[in-house]
Amino acid sequence: MKTTMIEVGYPAARFDARSKVSGEEKFAIDYSREAILWAGARRAAMAHAMVRGIDTSRARALPGVHAVLTREDVPGTNRQGIIHKDQPVLAGSRVRHCGEPLALVLAEDRDVLEKALGMIEVDLEPLEAVFDAAEALGADAVRVHESGNLLHKAVIKVGDAGGAFDRCDVVIEDSFEVPGQDHAFLEPQNGLAWQREDGRISMIVSTQAPFRDRFEIAHALGLDPGAIHIVSPCLGGGFGGKDGATVQCLLALGAMRAGGRPVKMVWGREESFNAGYKRHPVRMWYRVGAMRDGTLQCIHCKLIYDTGPYAHLGVEVMALGMEHACGPYRVPNTLVEGWCVHTNNPVSGAMRGFGVCQATFGIESMMDLLASKLGMSRLDIRLKNALRRGDKNGAGITLVNSTGILPCLETLGGHRLFQESEQWKKLAGPYKKRGVGIAATWNAIGYGRGLPDSAIARVELTREGKIRIYSSVSDMGQGNSSAFVQMAGQILTQDASHLEIIQPDTDLAHPSGSSSAGRTTYTFGNALIAACEEMKEKLLHRASLLLMLDEPAGLALLPGIIKHLPSGREIPFDLLGRLFPESDRMAVKQFVMPVARDTLESENEFKLGFPHLLFSYGAHLAYVEVDELTGKTEVKEYLCVTEGGRVINPACFDQQVHGAVVQGLGYGLMEEVLTRQGKILNPNFTNYIIPTSMDVPDITSLCVETEETTGPFGMKGIGEVGMNAPLPAIAGGVEDALGCRINRSPLTAARVLAALDARGVNR
Amino acid sequence: MRDVFLPRSLEKLWTYLDESPGALVFAGGTDLLVKTFNGFPEGEALVCLDRIDELKEICQQGESIWIGACATHSGMVASRLVRNTLPALWKAVGEIGSPPVRNMGTIGGNICTASPAGDTLPPLYAMKAEVEILCREGARRLPIAQFIHGPGATGLQKAEIVSAVRIPKPQGLNLQHFEKVGLRSALACSVASLAALARLSPDRVVEEVSLAWGSVAPTVFTCPQAEETLVGRPLCAASLREAAEIVRHRVRPISDVRADAEYRRTVAGNLLLRLGTLS
């Protein structure tokens, strides 16, 4: 294998590319141990019911069944949840969604497991249920919880939105609706757990939050968080869908009752759909006021988030959506109202774009409407209002850090695809209509105020003379561990053969936050830089001892050695590794993300996760072609311009953007969790439609670099921002093509054709 | 436990079928696999036709094209004969499923599954194909429209297999078209489809036309009334609109998770309009 120097800014192949391509890299699902038991959950398949009884006797009697556990067997609170602890590990008295687990079976093999699950006799008394979030807010609506259906109501308020509308030259209003989306990761929720002789529970699990999982499991099962050990190998996709317990509590419960045997749980695809959480369905109403020249004056909007029966991160998702609801624009008067509502639909939770991609559809559609109303170009109205550094955003935060939306929009405007839009549209064939849509977007990075966004990095010189990084943030495919290797290589002047990285293990690495919120590389990277710098200084000082130098002047780190440049003398890393004890061969450093300092009128609306200081930005353009005979909408070309500070690895940067755009195209054109009476009608990839390579156009990814002075090597996270703009860009393109706007996503052929027919298009 | 037989000759096949009269016969297994997800009947033996070479051939026999039942979709995509003489079928098989499904799935399987969404079926109906049915005692032939009775229902008797499909070589046609509407551009089940074959005079008057739709009725839908409306008139938007209206009245689509009946009905008619844009 070719040994490459690892440096920041170079589009090097990912450090782990070889192990991924060759299949050497083990994902959680690849782990097994001797004498495993298979665990499976019996689920309610009814959206709302009282549990009259669960008869497990037949299942227990089946040969090969090790145990059948119900609510009675769960120690502790039986409540899991990240912030709001409200979701039963096993439901005992009441069922609130179809995926609710009622019993856990441990069996010798998967066939016995399936059989036993079918033999559990569940007696449920159906209750009236509520499936519409707006309806659930009614006074006489069915109550999902005794406390009512309103999980949280919040208001973000800046200036005087009420009064400002009167002073506007133009006021427009519209409503929008987006459905749930599935994460559709390749590797379903799964893990392997066993109780050790000392009583501790070890778990290898597909998770985005190994350190936090310990607390979630401990709270639910009445355990000491220190008695839980989590290993988080690379994930076969996460997208937010593994940020919070999925299999974890059930696995730990199983391990406690398995007599020391390892327990493996792997959700099938349908179970992954039915029991995993989804992106929130949201209904939006917007009112926007502006002056004749296009200057935004005020925005009033109402957002209703359907969080299903349990909170998961519903309030935090809504908070972020509300914070972004006015777009990356200067708006002096805003009133953003949000309701996070319980229903008996599937549980909603974290997903890439975390509340923001829903609101982006709302605000960007309004910007298009405003442009039409005022006879302005869609680009000009965005340029006119785009935030600049020093402005206050729609949530009242002063943007003192990198703010790159304006250069993103300018770059888009100067690009060939924008310039040639009109010519391209004219070349539409028979029964084809072409349109071009644009959208501006942004996405906060980090947890926001009230929840310290922290990471602790540990770097070690091994006895063998390698630099080892103990990552404490999971790699779900976004390439953060590769970025960490690049950062360490840059600071310590090492090549690939002298660097290694250990994926998160809560017994080896130091506690850090989750792999999420566009903060993974930013926060851990900052901690890592500090640790590498300390390590560098340490290595030079230790080498100077061995070389009998009074001070480390003239010493340089080179791959695998420390060289005294004036004399040419060298100390190899492995010699240092053998001569110094482990406690001396490591450096450990913490970093905590800075937070916004403004005092806000709305600052007490959320306990945590609001507001944010740092944002990444993007401007997207979609060439859209609609077939008038079928309604099928195709995206023919796509341009995205992204600002995320400086770029650690341009290839990984483009991959993140491409992936986000493809997931966004799916969200815009075809992905929709269909439910009837709370039951998912398309819980598999036969009928839950995600894009294939044939549905994806050429994507041009351009980068606008700024310097984020607080970021590692000047970077910010860009994993999520690209997700938000495709839907509004496509919707804008369809409107441009057909002259009618579709306010309900996704823009399926059937919806587009119905819109065409409603307009009486003459074929 | 279940017996799986992999005969390499017809002789062996008949022996296995004699020994296991209840056996399920399959070819590429792409549809069978899906059935196993929803509780596949236990115990019955499986007999796979996939290794019988004489069922894989594609050749010209007189004025017909003979396609063995075990010819895969990929095999048909690669066949110059199919591509040059049966372009509508060639287009259809190229859009079935995904490359792995096309590598395993066969034309015989597509016919026997008898799904209204089977993508080879509209071209086969439009071309008046005949299904060749074989048993130990001999062969018989049925027009495809008579062979397929309903969704999943065919005229195949016990101990019989479909050995081939025989397609009259299209003569003098200057329009051979297939269009599939799915929920995405690949790996999609057809929501509506149209196969159209026509002979047009130099001034585009329709002399002969044959049309067949997929996914808009319990079996492939044909519409002599629409064909009659088109014959003798120039192929233009006006005549196609008239025919489309007839089609929309006569199709019997269902609503399911992929599309509702109204969409299918509208699109079944609309797809005809495309014919006016083909050169």
Chai-1 contact restraints between the chains, C-beta under 6 A:
chainA,res_idxA,chainB,res_idxB,connection_type,confidence,min_distance_angstrom,max_distance_angstrom,comment,restraint_id
A,P430,B,T277,contact,1.0,0.0,6.0,A-B,restraint_1
A,L629,B,N270,contact,1.0,0.0,6.0,A-B,restraint_2
A,L629,B,L273,contact,1.0,0.0,6.0,A-B,restraint_3
A,T630,B,V181,contact,1.0,0.0,6.0,A-B,restraint_4
A,T630,B,V267,contact,1.0,0.0,6.0,A-B,restraint_5
A,M670,B,R184,contact,1.0,0.0,6.0,A-B,restraint_6
A,L681,B,V257,contact,1.0,0.0,6.0,A-B,restraint_7
A,N682,B,V257,contact,1.0,0.0,6.0,A-B,restraint_8
A,N687,B,V257,contact,1.0,0.0,6.0,A-B,restraint_9
A,I689,B,L183,contact,1.0,0.0,6.0,A-B,restraint_10
A,I689,B,R184,contact,1.0,0.0,6.0,A-B,restraint_11
A,T692,B,R184,contact,1.0,0.0,6.0,A-B,restraint_12
A,T692,B,A186,contact,1.0,0.0,6.0,A-B,restraint_13
A,T692,B,L187,contact,1.0,0.0,6.0,A-B,restraint_14
A,M694,B,S185,contact,1.0,0.0,6.0,A-B,restraint_15
A,M694,B,A186,contact,1.0,0.0,6.0,A-B,restraint_16
A,D695,B,R184,contact,1.0,0.0,6.0,A-B,restraint_17
A,D695,B,S185,contact,1.0,0.0,6.0,A-B,restraint_18
A,A750,B,A259,contact,1.0,0.0,6.0,A-B,restraint_19
A,A750,B,Y263,contact,1.0,0.0,6.0,A-B,restraint_20
A,R763,B,L273,contact,1.0,0.0,6.0,A-B,restraint_21
